[in-house]
Amino acid sequence: MKDPVFEIPSDPKYIKLASAKLIGALKELELSRETLFDIRLCLEEAVINAIKYGNKLDSRLPVVISYAVSGEKLEITVRDQGGGFNYRATPDPRSDTNILKHGGRGIFLIKNLMDEVRYNDSGNEIKMIKFISGGKAHGSER
């Protein structure tokens, strides 16, 4: 699969459209329902963070989404136009001091559902990696 790239405006109404486009492109891989759910959830969390925190809901600023399948690896990249954030200092949403606070749960989900998560230096781009093979994804049994 090539490395398709598409953009959406920074408006939450486009989140489902973005995930539908990606999931539609992955149908040929015959991934399990659980794996597709994880991928959709992670993409939607990354996109909402880009729209809300990165681009500050400015619909003139695009969120850029790309994906590629190479061998047994799916890579999804989401980039916003904002100044980024310190991804190394994201608090654990499960801790007693953060359990009732909003924020951080999307990043937590992404880190736990994807096999690898990387950020660019400025923190305005996330790369999510899921290892897949023969229509199955590693770690999809729960």
ROLUMZA-847438 format. One record per residue: residue number from 1; x negated, z negated, y negated of N, C-alpha, C in turn. Coordinates in nm, 4 decimals. Layout:
<nodes>
NUM,X,Z,Y,X,Z,Y,X,Z,Y;
...
</nodes>
This chain:
<nodes>
1,-0.0857,0.0000,0.1169,0.0000,0.0000,0.0000,-0.0901,0.0000,-0.1229;
2,-0.0577,0.0851,-0.2179,-0.1352,0.0923,-0.3417,-0.1181,-0.0366,-0.4206;
3,-0.1724,-0.0383,-0.5394,-0.1657,-0.1565,-0.6246,-0.0655,-0.1317,-0.7366;
4,0.0653,-0.1392,-0.7050,0.1657,-0.1136,-0.8071,0.1628,-0.2207,-0.9160;
5,0.1865,-0.1764,-1.0370,0.1910,-0.2652,-1.1528,0.3211,-0.2378,-1.2261;
6,0.3889,-0.3437,-1.2662,0.5062,-0.3257,-1.3510,0.5142,-0.4409,-1.4494;
7,0.5897,-0.4185,-1.5557,0.6062,-0.5184,-1.6606,0.7531,-0.5517,-1.6761;
8,0.7777,-0.6765,-1.7179,0.9129,-0.7162,-1.7563,0.9035,-0.7852,-1.8914;
9,1.0114,-0.7800,-1.9708,1.0123,-0.8551,-2.0962,1.0156,-1.0049,-2.0671;
10,0.9733,-1.0833,-2.1629,0.9750,-1.2293,-2.1459,1.1148,-1.2829,-2.1716;
11,1.2029,-1.2525,-2.0787,1.3420,-1.2960,-2.0850,1.3802,-1.3359,-1.9425;
12,1.4279,-1.4589,-1.9239,1.4596,-1.5059,-1.7882,1.5546,-1.4168,-1.7095;
13,1.6366,-1.3363,-1.7765,1.7299,-1.2515,-1.7020,1.6583,-1.1443,-1.6194;
14,1.5285,-1.1225,-1.6420,1.4535,-1.0219,-1.5672,1.3795,-1.0788,-1.4455;
15,1.3861,-1.2087,-1.4245,1.3130,-1.2718,-1.3147,1.3615,-1.2205,-1.1788;
16,1.4907,-1.2200,-1.1575,1.5461,-1.1738,-1.0288,1.5163,-1.0265,-1.0062;
17,1.5167,-0.9472,-1.1124,1.4838,-0.8052,-1.1012,1.3398,-0.7876,-1.0519;
18,1.2489,-0.8677,-1.1073,1.1081,-0.8601,-1.0667,1.0916,-0.8979,-0.9202;
19,1.1575,-1.0057,-0.8776,1.1419,-1.0467,-0.7374,1.2090,-0.9474,-0.6433;
20,1.3204,-0.8910,-0.6840,1.3868,-0.7907,-0.5997,1.2979,-0.6672,-0.5829;
21,1.2310,-0.6287,-0.6899,1.1417,-0.5127,-0.6826,1.0270,-0.5392,-0.5846;
22,0.9654,-0.6557,-0.5941,0.8546,-0.6884,-0.5043,0.9020,-0.7009,-0.3596;
23,1.0076,-0.7754,-0.3373,1.0576,-0.7953,-0.2008,1.0998,-0.6608,-0.1401;
24,1.1602,-0.5745,-0.2199,1.1971,-0.4411,-0.1724,1.0758,-0.3617,-0.1272;
25,0.9671,-0.3727,-0.2025,0.8444,-0.3002,-0.1673,0.7800,-0.3558,-0.0407;
26,0.8073,-0.4818,-0.0089,0.7458,-0.5449,0.1086,0.8284,-0.5288,0.2355;
27,0.9474,-0.4712,0.2255,1.0352,-0.4572,0.3429,0.9666,-0.3860,0.4582;
28,0.8861,-0.2855,0.4274,0.8199,-0.2079,0.5333,0.7219,-0.2920,0.6152;
29,0.6827,-0.4073,0.5641,0.5887,-0.4938,0.6374,0.6574,-0.5771,0.7447;
30,0.7898,-0.5802,0.7442,0.8681,-0.6549,0.8425,0.8246,-0.8015,0.8509;
31,0.8144,-0.8648,0.7367,0.7789,-1.0066,0.7309,0.8999,-1.0912,0.7683;
32,0.8733,-1.2123,0.8132,0.9822,-1.3027,0.8493,1.0626,-1.3405,0.7250;
33,1.1861,-1.3820,0.7464,1.2715,-1.4259,0.6346,1.2073,-1.5424,0.5614;
34,1.1456,-1.6324,0.6358,1.0809,-1.7484,0.5747,0.9656,-1.7058,0.4842;
35,0.8861,-1.6113,0.5303,0.7731,-1.5635,0.4507,0.8220,-1.4927,0.3255;
36,0.9240,-1.4091,0.3395,0.9802,-1.3409,0.2223,1.0377,-1.4409,0.1231;
37,1.1017,-1.5463,0.1738,1.1542,-1.6509,0.0859,1.0411,-1.7170,0.0075;
38,0.9327,-1.7519,0.0771,0.8178,-1.8154,0.0116,0.7589,-1.7245,-0.0970;
39,0.7440,-1.5971,-0.0641,0.6877,-1.5018,-0.1596,0.7782,-1.4898,-0.2813;
40,0.9081,-1.4758,-0.2579,1.0044,-1.4646,-0.3691,0.9999,-1.5895,-0.4577;
41,1.0029,-1.7054,-0.3951,1.0017,-1.8303,-0.4712,0.8751,-1.8417,-0.5553;
42,0.7613,-1.8117,-0.4969,0.6347,-1.8223,-0.5698,0.6274,-1.7228,-0.6847;
43,0.6718,-1.6000,-0.6600,0.6724,-1.5019,-0.7682,0.7631,-1.5480,-0.8812;
44,0.8832,-1.5930,-0.8476,0.9769,-1.6362,-0.9515,0.9236,-1.7559,-1.0292;
45,0.8586,-1.8488,-0.9626,0.8002,-1.9635,-1.0330,0.6882,-1.9186,-1.1269;
46,0.6027,-1.8290,-1.0801,0.4930,-1.7801,-1.1634,0.5462,-1.7021,-1.2833;
47,0.6497,-1.6213,-1.2617,0.7063,-1.5419,-1.3713,0.7756,-1.6312,-1.4735;
48,0.8524,-1.7303,-1.4295,0.9189,-1.8185,-1.5270,0.8154,-1.8953,-1.6083;
49,0.7060,-1.9374,-1.5441,0.5998,-2.0049,-1.6201,0.5392,-1.9106,-1.7235;
50,0.5168,-1.7850,-1.6859,0.4603,-1.6872,-1.7789,0.5549,-1.6625,-1.8961;
51,0.6842,-1.6506,-1.8674,0.7837,-1.6255,-1.9723,0.7969,-1.7465,-2.0644;
52,0.8152,-1.8632,-2.0036,0.8468,-1.9844,-2.0809,0.7252,-2.0437,-2.1503;
53,0.6178,-2.0625,-2.0780,0.5020,-2.1325,-2.1336,0.3974,-2.0368,-2.1918;
54,0.3757,-1.9238,-2.1251,0.2754,-1.8292,-2.1728,0.3223,-1.7498,-2.2922;
55,0.4331,-1.6783,-2.2754,0.4831,-1.5912,-2.3815,0.5872,-1.6581,-2.4706;
56,0.6153,-1.7836,-2.4449,0.7053,-1.8647,-2.5281,0.8404,-1.7972,-2.5533;
57,0.8934,-1.7328,-2.4488,1.0245,-1.6668,-2.4526,1.0333,-1.5547,-2.5563;
58,0.9201,-1.4992,-2.5962,0.9171,-1.3876,-2.6907,0.9366,-1.2585,-2.6118;
59,1.0578,-1.2028,-2.6155,1.0906,-1.0868,-2.5321,1.0085,-0.9624,-2.5675;
60,0.9398,-0.9639,-2.6796,0.8526,-0.8508,-2.7149,0.7234,-0.8529,-2.6345;
61,0.6891,-0.9682,-2.5781,0.5653,-0.9819,-2.5014,0.5941,-0.9615,-2.3524;
62,0.5244,-0.8697,-2.2887,0.5514,-0.8447,-2.1472,0.4818,-0.9438,-2.0542;
63,0.5407,-0.9593,-1.9378,0.4762,-1.0250,-1.8253,0.4365,-0.9106,-1.7322;
64,0.3088,-0.9067,-1.6944,0.2569,-0.7992,-1.6116,0.2434,-0.8512,-1.4686;
65,0.3032,-0.7776,-1.3757,0.3041,-0.8164,-1.2345,0.2408,-0.7030,-1.1544;
66,0.1478,-0.7395,-1.0675,0.0904,-0.6395,-0.9780,0.0821,-0.6992,-0.8385;
67,0.0790,-0.6112,-0.7408,0.0674,-0.6572,-0.6024,-0.0040,-0.5525,-0.5206;
68,-0.0690,-0.5989,-0.4160,-0.1413,-0.5091,-0.3274,-0.1458,-0.5699,-0.1882;
69,-0.1371,-0.4831,-0.0889,-0.1545,-0.5253,0.0496,-0.2774,-0.4536,0.1009;
70,-0.3709,-0.5330,0.1514,-0.4913,-0.4739,0.2074,-0.5198,-0.5465,0.3371;
71,-0.5104,-0.4729,0.4458,-0.5293,-0.5356,0.5761,-0.4226,-0.6395,0.6000;
72,-0.4651,-0.7616,0.6177,-0.3722,-0.8713,0.6449,-0.3539,-0.9622,0.5244;
73,-0.3747,-0.9070,0.4038,-0.3689,-0.9898,0.2842,-0.2772,-0.9276,0.1799;
74,-0.1831,-1.0065,0.1313,-0.0974,-0.9691,0.0194,-0.1471,-1.0449,-0.1027;
75,-0.1746,-0.9720,-0.2105,-0.2161,-1.0341,-0.3366,-0.1120,-1.0014,-0.4422;
76,-0.0643,-1.1033,-0.5113,0.0309,-1.0875,-0.6198,-0.0325,-1.1494,-0.7438;
77,-0.0338,-1.0739,-0.8531,-0.0907,-1.1234,-0.9777,0.0168,-1.1209,-1.0848;
78,0.0257,-1.2304,-1.1613,0.1185,-1.2415,-1.2734,0.0372,-1.2809,-1.3955;
79,0.0499,-1.2014,-1.5033,-0.0263,-1.2270,-1.6253,0.0664,-1.2278,-1.7457;
80,0.0476,-1.3262,-1.8324,0.1230,-1.3301,-1.9575,0.0284,-1.3027,-2.0744;
81,0.0835,-1.2985,-2.1939,0.0061,-1.2658,-2.3135,-0.0335,-1.3901,-2.3927;
82,-0.0082,-1.5074,-2.3360,-0.0360,-1.6325,-2.4058,-0.1816,-1.6739,-2.3972;
83,-0.2097,-1.7882,-2.4560,-0.3452,-1.8401,-2.4609,-0.3903,-1.9084,-2.3330;
84,-0.3009,-1.9211,-2.2360,-0.3365,-1.9835,-2.1093,-0.3182,-2.1341,-2.1123;
85,-0.3602,-2.1979,-2.0047,-0.3510,-2.3432,-1.9935,-0.4634,-2.3921,-1.9036;
86,-0.4857,-2.5217,-1.9058,-0.5905,-2.5814,-1.8234,-0.5327,-2.6088,-1.6845;
87,-0.5441,-2.5118,-1.5969,-0.4872,-2.5226,-1.4627,-0.5561,-2.6296,-1.3789;
88,-0.6752,-2.6698,-1.4181,-0.7470,-2.7740,-1.3429,-0.6887,-2.9131,-1.3682;
89,-0.6129,-2.9274,-1.4762,-0.5609,-3.0590,-1.5152,-0.4101,-3.0706,-1.4934;
90,-0.3549,-2.9937,-1.4019,-0.2116,-3.0011,-1.3747,-0.1838,-3.1272,-1.2937;
91,-0.0987,-3.2159,-1.3471,-0.0718,-3.3412,-1.2751,0.0109,-3.3187,-1.1493;
92,-0.0049,-3.4063,-1.0530,0.0701,-3.4012,-0.9283,0.2138,-3.4478,-0.9576;
93,0.3146,-3.3605,-0.9383,0.4521,-3.4002,-0.9694,0.5086,-3.5058,-0.8744;
94,0.4363,-3.5368,-0.7662,0.4831,-3.6377,-0.6707,0.4389,-3.7785,-0.7061;
95,0.3460,-3.7914,-0.8002,0.2958,-3.9251,-0.8336,0.4047,-4.0069,-0.9032;
96,0.3931,-4.1385,-0.8941,0.4932,-4.2272,-0.9529,0.5125,-4.2022,-1.1024;
97,0.4055,-4.1712,-1.1728,0.4169,-4.1512,-1.3175,0.4772,-4.0154,-1.3542;
98,0.4788,-3.9213,-1.2616,0.5291,-3.7870,-1.2922,0.6578,-3.7501,-1.2195;
99,0.7040,-3.8336,-1.1288,0.8156,-3.7979,-1.0419,0.9425,-3.7619,-1.1199;
100,0.9654,-3.8230,-1.2339,1.0861,-3.7951,-1.3124,1.0611,-3.6978,-1.4275;
101,0.9390,-3.6544,-1.4448,0.9056,-3.5614,-1.5529,0.9345,-3.4183,-1.5116;
102,0.9674,-3.3377,-1.6105,0.9841,-3.1945,-1.5860,0.8467,-3.1301,-1.5928;
103,0.8295,-3.0259,-1.5176,0.7048,-2.9503,-1.5239,0.6117,-2.9816,-1.4084;
104,0.5332,-2.8803,-1.3714,0.4334,-2.8956,-1.2674,0.4834,-2.8676,-1.1276;
105,0.6145,-2.8642,-1.1086,0.6676,-2.8431,-0.9742,0.6472,-2.6999,-0.9249;
106,0.6590,-2.6034,-1.0152,0.6382,-2.4637,-0.9769,0.4973,-2.4395,-0.9277;
107,0.4009,-2.4912,-1.0010,0.2606,-2.4766,-0.9613,0.2367,-2.5464,-0.8277;
108,0.2955,-2.6636,-0.8112,0.2842,-2.7378,-0.6853,0.3397,-2.6549,-0.5688;
109,0.4575,-2.5965,-0.5875,0.5177,-2.5131,-0.4828,0.4285,-2.3944,-0.4494;
110,0.3804,-2.3266,-0.5527,0.2948,-2.2096,-0.5311,0.1713,-2.2485,-0.4500;
111,0.1055,-2.3573,-0.4886,-0.0157,-2.3999,-0.4177,0.0116,-2.4346,-0.2725;
112,0.1334,-2.4822,-0.2433,0.1654,-2.5234,-0.1071,0.2251,-2.4128,-0.0208;
113,0.2797,-2.3099,-0.0827,0.3416,-2.2019,-0.0052,0.2514,-2.0805,0.0114;
114,0.1556,-2.0632,-0.0773,0.0629,-1.9505,-0.0662,-0.0651,-1.9995,0.0015;
115,-0.1417,-1.9061,0.0558,-0.2653,-1.9437,0.1249,-0.3810,-1.9665,0.0283;
116,-0.3827,-1.8916,-0.0812,-0.4853,-1.9103,-0.1847,-0.4194,-1.8880,-0.3196;
117,-0.4649,-1.9635,-0.4191,-0.4177,-1.9481,-0.5564,-0.5394,-1.9526,-0.6465;
118,-0.5511,-1.8522,-0.7325,-0.6624,-1.8456,-0.8271,-0.6091,-1.8163,-0.9660;
119,-0.6801,-1.8654,-1.0654,-0.6471,-1.8374,-1.2046,-0.7665,-1.7701,-1.2709;
120,-0.7392,-1.6900,-1.3750,-0.8509,-1.6402,-1.4542,-0.9013,-1.7554,-1.5416;
121,-1.0145,-1.7367,-1.6071,-1.0765,-1.8453,-1.6821,-0.9864,-1.9032,-1.7904;
122,-0.9095,-1.8188,-1.8584,-0.8256,-1.8694,-1.9675,-0.6951,-1.9313,-1.9183;
123,-0.6576,-1.9038,-1.7945,-0.5360,-1.9638,-1.7398,-0.4086,-1.8881,-1.7745;
124,-0.4182,-1.7617,-1.8155,-0.2965,-1.6847,-1.8424,-0.2707,-1.5798,-1.7336;
125,-0.3402,-1.5932,-1.6205,-0.3196,-1.5034,-1.5076,-0.3363,-1.5831,-1.3787;
126,-0.2398,-1.5670,-1.2895,-0.2449,-1.6317,-1.1589,-0.2470,-1.5237,-1.0516;
127,-0.3320,-1.5431,-0.9524,-0.3363,-1.4546,-0.8356,-0.2969,-1.5392,-0.7159;
128,-0.1919,-1.4944,-0.6472,-0.1407,-1.5655,-0.5300,-0.1678,-1.4792,-0.4075;
129,-0.2249,-1.5402,-0.3067,-0.2631,-1.4667,-0.1864,-0.1918,-1.5255,-0.0655;
130,-0.1326,-1.4357,0.0140,-0.0663,-1.4735,0.1386,-0.1257,-1.3879,0.2492;
131,-0.1740,-1.4516,0.3552,-0.2281,-1.3779,0.4686,-0.1138,-1.3409,0.5612;
132,-0.1078,-1.2137,0.5962,0.0000,-1.1616,0.6793,-0.0613,-1.0827,0.7950;
133,0.0105,-1.0761,0.9052,-0.0370,-0.9939,1.0172,0.0799,-0.9621,1.1074;
134,0.0916,-0.8371,1.1432,0.1919,-0.7951,1.2407,0.3326,-0.8416,1.2097;
135,0.3706,-0.8398,1.0813,0.5051,-0.8805,1.0445,0.5229,-1.0307,1.0365;
136,0.4154,-1.1054,1.0510,0.4224,-1.2511,1.0395,0.3233,-1.2951,0.9326;
137,0.3476,-1.4108,0.8772,0.2528,-1.4662,0.7807,0.2011,-1.5977,0.8355;
138,0.0745,-1.6221,0.8120,0.0145,-1.7479,0.8564,0.0818,-1.8638,0.7851;
139,0.1028,-1.9699,0.8548,0.1571,-2.0904,0.7944,0.3068,-2.0828,0.7657;
140,0.3762,-1.9853,0.8242,0.5178,-1.9733,0.7933,0.6056,-2.0629,0.8797;
141,0.5503,-2.1246,0.9822,0.6301,-2.2173,1.0624,0.6335,-2.3522,0.9926;
142,0.7536,-2.4037,0.9768,0.7685,-2.5338,0.9118,0.8522,-2.6239,0.9961;
</nodes>
